[in-house]
Each structure stands twice: as C-alpha cells, then as structure tokens.
Amino acid sequence: MDTVYTSKRIFLNSASLPAEVFPGGIVVSAHDGKVTRVLPSWAAVERYLKDNEGAYEHLDFGNLMLMPGLIDTHVHINEPGRTEWEGFHTATKAAAAGGFTTICDMPLNSIPPTTTVANLRAKVNAARGKIFVDVAFWGGLVPDNLPELRRLIAAGVFGFKCFLCPSGVEEFPHVTEEQVMEAARLLEGTGAVLAFHAEVECQRLQSDCPRPLDPHKYRSFLQTRPDTMEQRAIELVAKVAQRHDVRAHIVHLSTARALPTIRAARALGARLTVETCHHYLSLAAEDVPDARTEYKCCPPIRGRTNREQLWRAVQARDIDLIVSDHSPSTPQLKLLTDGKRQGNFLEAWGGISSLQLGLPLFWTGCRRYGLSLQETVRLLCTEPARLSGLDHRKSRLDVGYDGDMCVWDPEGTVTVTEDMLEFQHKATPYLNRTLQGVVHATILRGSLIYQRTDVPAFGPPLGSILLDGPKAVVQREELSKSSTLAAGSISVEELEDDDIDL
C-alpha cells in the first residue's frame, strides 16, 4: 500500500517546479520506495485522499517542514577492525536521528581499509543487516594500490580519498606527488572523484613551528598545524586538477587562506570542489577550553576571523557542500579519561563526533549569516548527492526519486545532551549547546525509520548498500580478470558470491 506524507510546509528541491515551500503531499510507492506523485496544494491532498480512500497509508506532519533527506559524504565508520570506535549500527542510527538518509563511508579507519575489492567486500559484509540509512563507499588511494583503482570503481565505489601527510594509522599511508599524478591519470574518463586530505607531509614544517608550550593548551596544538600546511597542499591539488581531467575534491577545508588558490584553479577550468565542516563554521580556536581534547581534529579549528571568512566563502559559493567529518574514537584515545596524559592535545586522537547534529548546527549558523532554506538544502543535499554520483535518485522529492525525507521544525530549539546522542561515544564539543532546528522524523524510501518521541522510536535497519559507482562505465576488459558485469551494477548479493570475481 502506498503512503501519503502530508504537511503544511513542503520543500521539494525540485529540478522543474518552483523553489518554494507549499502545503501539500508526497505519495511514495510501497513497491520501490520512489516518489510517484506530488500533491502541490492542500486541495490536491484532500482530493487525492477522497478519490483513493482505503488504498493508501496517510501520515500528516502538521506544520513541520518536510524536505529531502540529508546526505553526509564524509563519515568514518570504523567497522570492521575498530568497531569500538564506531560501527555501522550506531553511526547509521545517529544519522537517522539527524535527518540523514544517506551517508558515505570513508576508507579509513577500519581494518582493513577500503583499498582493495576484497577489503570492500569485508566492509559490505560487516554492514549487512545493521544500517538504518543508505550507505555508499569511498575507496582509498595508498602507495601500493594503483592497480586496484579501476577494479574498485567497477565494484561500486564513487571515488578515492588520499592523504598528503600521515593519516595517523599505519594501514593507510600517505601518497607522494608522483603517485597522485599517476592516480589522476588512471582516473581520467571514469567519473570517479579524487579527494584529498589537504595538508602537506607534517614533518617538513616542524622547523617552521614555534616550540609547543603547555600540551593542555589548544594553541600548542594549533601551532603544529599552521595554515601553510593546507595552503601548500591545496596548491598541489590545484595543479593536479588543472593537469588532469579528473573530479578533484578537497575534504574538510579549514583555512580560508587557501581560497584564492581554489578560485584561481577553477577560473582556469579545473574540476575542483570543496567541502568544509560544521566544526569549522561553529567553533573557534579562541573558545577551546584547556584540556578539552574533544575539540581536536586535523586540520584544526582555527580562529574567529578565519571562521568568518569561511562563512563568506559559503555565501559566495566558493565552498560547495558542508559535511560532518564524523571521526570518533574511544575516550581513552581522545585522552579524556583519568591519567597523566589526560587532556594532552598533542597526543590525543584527532576527530570530532557530530553526525547526528549536522542540520541544527548548520541551521543555527544560517540564521546568523542569512542563508535560506534553499541554500541549506543545496549544501546538505543537492551538492553531496552530486559529489557522490547519487543525484539521479537522491536529494529531490521529484517523481521517480527515492522517497527520502527529513521532517523538522526550523523554529524549534534543542539542547545537546549525552542521552539524546545515538553515536557510540558521547564526547563532542557540542554538549550543552542550544541549537536551532529539531528533527522530528526521518523517512527512507517511504518507510519511517526515526520518530522523535520521549523515547526515540526507530524502525528496523532498512538501509541499502549503494554500489552505484560513477556514471562513466569502466570497461571490464581493463580489469585484471574478466567478468560479465558492467561497472556499477554489482549487487550486494553478488559481493557475497565467492564465485564472482570483482
């Protein structure tokens, strides 16, 4: 039986209809979870309900905003291998509670990392039956896996992330300029994204940094990751993007000083996109308390002036999308527990947990900086879908698109508490902050997967593993072993089949 979702405030993010909020309804097929009809007025809703009485389920959200489900393309789910940091069950549950219907898993810090087809299979097997939202996968670029890149594309990853400085885990080493150039050459014509953790190899700049002072002071850590690390790395990324016809992408931009380089590369025709993160737009170095290592991440949170410049870049569309870079670890690794090393910024693991909080974090800033609902949807839905190659089915509520919806109250406020957080470890710099924007329900392909109640209600884990891959076809003849499957058509069931060579 089809489901009719109605509200007095609907924003479709349509490719063909006006970009406006209206009272109406969305009809979603029970067969495939696709939108089958848009009811563009309350009169149309009443007429549909009368004409089809008994042939549908109806859920009305009153005056709550109903819009496309959110997409986060930068999430670290550390399963298998480091599930005690974060696993598929808790990460995707947090995503659902935050209005996200699709997330993209980074190739590290799981063991194994997603750098071979066999490792991708391990990831998929670990995720099966646990995910509340849809999950797509990044592959990883490391020094020794260049022959695997096109095979991974054929298996369904949509892009590759690499580090230009040490990643922090030995199983995911960083790459050289020469290796990056060779990877870019191999990826030309595939449609795959080549994404960069854009900081240059750290040791090269140690002599440029003042000797760190008290390791419990945030400024001591900030001195070890100066803006120049990002600036020099982004100069290399710009060179790659100008030299090769490849979709280059800068993850978690933290310094506004690199923006002129990005603008110049784009002006010369580079296919270069850029993301920044909620923590760079919400936090400032001057406000980080002593020994509060839940604020540590790489690249680091910088000063208030830099934050203002990043917001101006968002307003000017120099920054394409906003993501969480949800990168949790245990309280022990964050040095949040008792001991001599507690609160040591120089030794604590870097990474901020915020997946569930993305919408209220960003919307709170939008109120201050004058960004509209339409801009919010573009930055949290449209552009993430485009980056991940899912824009043919996600980010809009047009007919034929997945019936993925975020239902929320833009005027409501929420105070962040540990008991509301669904991700595994509750250490986050946003505890006790009051934010604007409250998610009330999340719908995945027409099924209600989360509803805000006194005791949050979750449906079963109905998420799908998305192995669509890039739109460009990678010919199977180019693989080391042949297969009859076209790129991007490999199903989850076939990944399980040991007889199928991926």
C-alpha positions in Angstrom: 0.0 0.0 0.0 1.4 3.4 -1.0 2.0 6.0 1.7 0.9 9.7 1.5 3.0 12.1 3.6 1.4 15.5 4.1 2.5 18.7 5.7 1.6 22.4 5.6 5.2 23.1 4.7 6.9 21.0 2.0 10.1 21.9 0.1 10.8 19.6 -2.8 14.1 20.9 -4.0 12.6 20.1 -7.4 14.5 20.3 -10.7 11.4 21.5 -12.5 9.0 23.1 -10.0 9.4 26.5 -8.3 11.8 26.5 -5.3 9.1 27.4 -2.7 7.5 26.0 0.4 3.9 24.9 0.0 1.2 22.9 1.7 0.6 19.5 0.1 1.7 15.9 0.0 4.1 13.3 -1.3 3.0 9.9 -2.5 5.6 7.1 -2.2 5.3 3.7 -3.8 5.2 0.7 -1.5 6.8 -1.3 -4.3 10.1 0.5 -4.8 10.1 3.5 -2.4 10.0 6.0 -5.2 8.0 9.2 -5.3 5.1 8.6 -7.6 3.2 11.8 -7.2 3.5 15.3 -5.8 0.3 16.9 -4.4 1.0 20.6 -4.9 -1.7 22.1 -2.7 -3.9 21.2 0.2 -6.9 21.0 -2.1 -5.0 18.4 -4.1 -4.3 16.4 -0.9 -7.9 16.4 0.0 -9.0 15.3 -3.4 -6.4 12.5 -3.6 -7.4 11.2 -0.1 -11.1 11.2 -1.1 -10.6 9.6 -4.5 -8.2 6.9 -3.2 -9.9 6.1 0.1 -8.6 2.8 1.5 -5.8 2.5 -0.9 -3.1 4.3 1.0 -1.5 4.9 4.4 -1.5 8.5 5.5 0.9 10.3 7.8 0.4 14.0 8.4 3.2 16.2 9.9 1.1 19.3 10.5 3.2 22.4 10.3 6.6 20.7 10.4 8.9 21.2 7.4 9.1 18.2 5.1 12.1 18.2 2.7 14.6 15.8 1.1 16.6 13.5 3.3 20.1 14.9 4.1 23.3 13.4 2.7 26.7 13.4 4.5 29.6 12.4 2.3 32.3 12.3 5.0 31.7 9.8 7.7 34.2 7.4 9.3 32.6 4.1 10.2 35.4 2.1 11.7 33.9 -1.3 11.2 35.4 -3.9 10.8 38.5 -3.7 12.9 37.9 -0.7 15.1 34.2 -1.1 15.8 34.8 0.0 19.4 35.4 3.5 17.9 32.2 3.5 15.8 30.2 0.8 14.0 27.6 0.7 11.2 24.7 0.2 13.7 25.4 3.2 15.9 26.6 5.5 13.1 23.6 5.0 10.9 21.2 5.2 13.8 22.7 8.6 14.7 22.4 9.6 11.0 18.7 8.7 11.0 18.1 10.6 14.2 19.7 13.6 12.5 17.5 13.6 9.4 20.2 11.9 7.2 19.1 9.2 4.8 22.4 8.6 3.0 26.0 8.7 4.3 29.2 7.9 2.5 31.8 5.8 4.5 35.4 6.9 4.3 38.0 4.3 3.5 39.7 4.5 6.9 39.9 3.9 10.0 38.5 0.4 9.6 40.8 -2.6 9.4 41.1 -3.4 6.6 40.8 0.0 4.9 38.8 0.2 1.6 41.8 0.0 -0.7 41.1 -3.3 -2.5 38.0 -5.0 -3.8 38.5 -7.8 -1.1 38.5 -5.1 1.6 35.4 -3.5 0.1 33.7 -6.9 0.4 34.7 -7.1 4.0 33.1 -3.7 4.6 29.9 -4.7 2.9 29.7 -7.9 4.8 30.2 -6.0 8.1 27.4 -3.6 7.2 24.8 -6.1 6.2 21.7 -6.0 8.3 22.9 -3.2 10.6 22.3 0.0 8.7 19.4 2.3 9.3 20.2 4.6 6.3 21.7 4.1 2.9 25.5 3.8 2.8 27.8 4.5 -0.2 31.6 3.9 -0.1 34.7 5.8 -0.8 37.8 3.8 -1.9 41.2 4.7 -0.7 44.3 5.7 -2.6 47.5 4.5 -1.0 51.0 4.0 -2.5 50.6 0.3 -3.4 47.0 0.1 -4.8 47.1 1.9 -8.1 46.3 -1.4 -10.0 43.1 -1.7 -7.8 41.6 1.7 -8.6 39.6 0.8 -11.7 38.5 -2.5 -10.2 37.2 -0.7 -7.2 35.3 1.7 -9.4 33.8 -1.3 -11.2 32.8 -2.8 -7.8 30.9 0.4 -7.0 32.9 3.0 -5.1 32.3 6.5 -6.3 35.7 8.0 -5.5 39.0 7.8 -3.7 40.4 9.6 -0.7 44.1 10.1 -0.2 46.3 11.8 2.4 49.2 14.1 1.5 50.6 13.7 5.1 50.5 10.8 7.5 46.9 9.7 8.2 47.5 8.6 11.8 47.0 4.9 11.0 49.8 2.7 9.6 47.5 0.7 7.3 46.6 3.9 5.3 49.9 5.5 4.3 50.0 8.9 2.5 51.0 9.3 -1.1 53.6 11.3 -2.9 53.0 13.9 -5.7 54.1 11.4 -8.3 51.7 8.8 -7.0 48.9 11.3 -7.0 49.6 12.3 -10.6 49.6 8.7 -11.7 46.3 8.0 -10.0 44.8 11.1 -11.6 45.9 9.9 -15.0 44.3 6.5 -14.3 41.0 8.0 -13.2 40.6 10.3 -16.2 37.4 9.5 -18.0 35.9 7.3 -15.2 33.9 9.9 -13.5 35.4 8.9 -10.1 36.3 11.6 -7.6 39.8 12.0 -6.3 39.6 13.5 -2.8 42.4 15.0 -0.8 43.2 15.4 2.9 45.0 18.5 2.0 47.8 19.0 4.4 51.4 18.5 3.3 53.6 16.0 5.0 53.8 17.2 8.5 57.5 16.9 9.4 58.6 19.2 6.7 57.1 22.1 8.6 58.2 21.3 12.1 61.2 23.6 11.9 58.8 26.4 10.9 56.6 26.0 14.0 57.4 27.6 17.4 58.3 25.1 20.1 54.9 24.0 21.6 54.1 25.2 25.1 51.8 23.5 27.5 50.2 20.5 25.7 47.0 21.1 27.6 46.6 24.4 25.8 44.8 24.3 22.4 47.1 26.9 21.0 50.1 24.5 21.4 48.4 22.0 19.1 47.4 24.7 16.7 51.0 25.8 16.3 51.8 22.3 15.0 49.3 22.5 12.2 49.7 26.0 10.6 47.6 27.3 7.7 50.6 26.8 5.4 50.2 23.1 5.6 46.9 23.3 3.9 47.9 26.1 1.6 50.8 24.2 0.1 48.8 21.0 -0.2 46.0 22.8 -2.0 48.5 24.3 -4.4 49.3 20.7 -5.3 45.7 19.7 -5.6 45.1 22.7 -7.9 48.0 21.5 -10.0 46.6 18.0 -10.3 43.1 19.3 -11.2 44.5 21.6 -13.9 46.8 19.0 -15.4 44.3 16.1 -15.5 40.6 15.8 -16.5 39.6 14.4 -13.1 37.0 15.4 -10.5 39.2 16.7 -7.7 37.8 17.4 -4.3 39.2 19.0 -1.1 37.9 17.5 2.0 37.4 19.4 5.3 38.8 22.8 4.3 39.8 24.6 7.4 41.9 27.6 6.3 40.4 30.5 4.4 43.9 31.4 3.2 43.7 28.7 0.5 40.6 30.1 -1.1 42.5 32.3 -3.6 44.3 29.2 -4.9 40.9 27.4 -5.3 39.3 30.3 -7.1 42.3 30.6 -9.5 42.3 26.9 -10.3 38.6 27.0 -11.1 39.0 30.0 -13.3 41.5 28.1 -15.3 39.0 25.2 -15.8 39.9 22.8 -13.0 37.1 20.5 -12.0 37.6 21.2 -8.3 35.0 21.0 -5.5 35.5 21.9 -1.8 33.8 21.0 1.4 34.1 22.4 4.9 32.7 21.0 8.2 30.3 22.0 10.8 33.1 22.4 13.4 35.0 24.9 11.3 31.8 27.0 10.9 30.6 26.6 14.5 33.7 26.7 16.7 36.8 29.0 17.0 40.2 28.4 18.4 39.9 31.2 20.9 37.0 29.4 22.6 38.5 26.0 23.0 38.9 25.3 26.8 42.1 23.9 28.2 42.5 20.1 28.1 39.2 19.6 26.2 40.6 17.2 23.6 37.1 16.5 22.1 37.8 19.7 20.1 40.9 18.3 18.5 40.8 17.5 14.7 43.0 17.7 11.7 43.1 20.1 10.1 42.5 22.1 13.2 39.7 24.5 14.2 41.2 27.9 13.6 40.4 31.5 14.8 37.3 33.5 14.7 38.4 35.7 11.8 39.1 32.6 9.7 35.6 31.3 10.6 34.0 34.5 9.4 35.9 34.1 6.1 34.7 30.6 5.7 31.1 31.7 6.1 31.6 34.4 3.5 33.0 31.6 1.2 29.9 29.6 1.8 27.7 32.6 1.0 29.7 33.2 -2.2 29.5 29.5 -3.2 33.3 29.1 -3.1 32.5 26.2 -0.8 30.3 23.5 -2.4 29.0 21.4 0.5 29.0 21.0 4.3 29.8 17.7 6.0 30.4 16.3 9.5 33.7 14.5 9.0 32.3 12.4 11.9 35.5 10.8 13.1 35.0 9.2 16.6 37.3 7.2 18.7 37.3 5.9 22.3 37.5 8.2 25.3 40.9 6.6 26.1 42.3 7.5 22.7 40.9 11.0 23.0 42.7 11.2 26.4 39.5 12.2 28.1 39.9 9.6 30.9 41.9 10.0 34.1 45.7 9.7 33.9 48.9 11.6 33.4 48.1 12.2 29.7 44.5 13.4 30.2 43.8 16.5 28.1 47.0 16.4 26.2 46.2 18.0 22.8 49.5 16.9 21.3 48.9 13.2 21.9 45.2 12.8 21.7 43.5 11.3 18.7 42.1 13.9 16.4 38.5 13.7 15.3 35.1 15.3 16.2 31.8 13.4 16.6 28.8 15.3 15.2 27.0 13.2 12.6 23.6 13.5 14.3 23.8 17.2 14.8 24.6 18.5 11.3 21.2 20.1 10.5 20.8 22.1 13.7 24.5 23.1 13.7 24.3 24.5 10.2 20.8 26.0 10.5 21.9 27.8 13.7 24.7 29.5 11.7 22.3 30.1 8.7 20.1 32.2 11.0 23.1 34.4 11.8 24.6 34.6 8.3 21.3 35.0 6.4 21.3 31.7 4.4 18.0 30.4 3.3 16.3 27.0 3.5 17.0 26.6 -0.2 20.7 27.2 0.4 20.7 24.8 3.3 19.2 22.1 1.1 21.7 22.8 -1.6 24.7 22.4 0.8 23.4 19.4 2.7 21.5 17.6 0.0 22.0 18.6 -3.6 25.8 19.1 -3.7 26.6 16.0 -1.6 24.4 13.9 -4.0 26.2 15.3 -6.9 29.6 14.6 -5.4 28.7 11.0 -4.7 27.1 10.4 -8.0 23.7 9.9 -6.4 22.0 13.0 -7.8 19.9 10.8 -10.2 18.0 9.3 -7.3 18.7 11.4 -4.1 18.3 15.0 -2.9 15.0 15.8 -4.5 11.4 14.8 -4.0 10.5 14.8 -7.7 8.6 11.9 -9.2 11.0 9.0 -9.7 13.4 9.9 -6.9 13.8 8.0 -3.7 11.2 8.9 -1.1 13.8 10.0 1.4 12.6 12.8 3.7 13.7 14.8 6.7 10.9 16.2 8.8 11.9 19.0 11.2 10.9 22.2 13.0 13.1 25.1 11.8 11.9 27.3 14.6 12.4 24.8 17.4 15.5 24.6 19.6 17.3 21.6 21.2 20.0 21.4 23.9 22.5 18.8 23.2 22.7 16.2 25.9 24.5 12.8 26.1 21.3 10.9 26.4 20.0 12.1 23.0 23.1 11.1 21.1 23.0 7.9 19.2 26.6 7.6 18.1 28.7 5.3 20.1 30.8 7.7 22.2 29.2 10.8 23.5 32.3 13.0 23.7 31.5 16.0 21.4 32.3 19.7 21.7 28.6 20.5 21.3 27.4 19.1 24.6 25.1 21.6 26.5 24.8 23.8 23.4 21.4 25.0 22.4 20.8 24.8 18.7 18.0 25.8 16.4 16.3 23.2 14.3 14.8 20.0 15.6 14.5 16.8 13.6 11.2 15.1 14.3 11.2 12.2 11.7 13.2 10.6 9.0 11.8 8.6 6.1 13.9 6.3 3.9 12.3 5.3 0.6 8.8 5.8 2.1 9.5 3.9 5.4 9.5 5.8 8.7 12.9 4.9 10.2 13.1 7.5 13.0 10.5 9.5 15.0 11.2 11.9 17.8 9.3 10.9 20.9 10.0 10.9 24.7 11.8 7.6 23.9 13.1 7.9 20.3 11.5 5.4 18.1 13.5 3.7 15.4 12.2 1.3 12.7 14.2 -1.7 11.6 17.6 -1.2 9.9 16.3 -0.8 6.3 19.3 0.9 4.8 20.7 -0.3 1.5 24.3 -0.6 0.5 24.8 1.7 -2.5 27.3 0.4 -5.1 26.2 2.6 -8.0 29.7 3.8 -8.8 30.4 6.6 -11.2 28.2 7.2 -14.1 31.0 6.6 -16.6 31.5 3.0 -17.4 34.8 1.3 -16.6 35.2 -1.4 -19.2 35.6 -4.8 -17.6 38.3 -5.8 -20.1 40.6 -3.4 -18.3 40.3 -5.4 -15.1 42.9 -7.9 -14.2 40.3 -10.7 -14.5 37.2 -10.6 -16.7 33.6 -10.5 -15.6 30.3 -10.2 -17.4 29.0 -7.4 -15.2 29.1 -3.7 -16.2 30.6 -1.2 -13.9 28.3 0.0 -11.1 25.9 -3.0 -11.5 27.3 -5.2 -8.8 24.8 -6.1 -6.2 25.2 -6.8 -2.6 24.2 -10.5 -3.2 26.9 -10.8 -5.9 29.5 -9.4 -3.5 28.7 -12.3 -1.2 29.2 -14.8 -4.0 32.7 -16.1 -3.9 32.4 -17.3 -7.5 32.0 -13.8 -8.9 35.3 -12.0 -9.5 35.0 -8.4 -8.7 
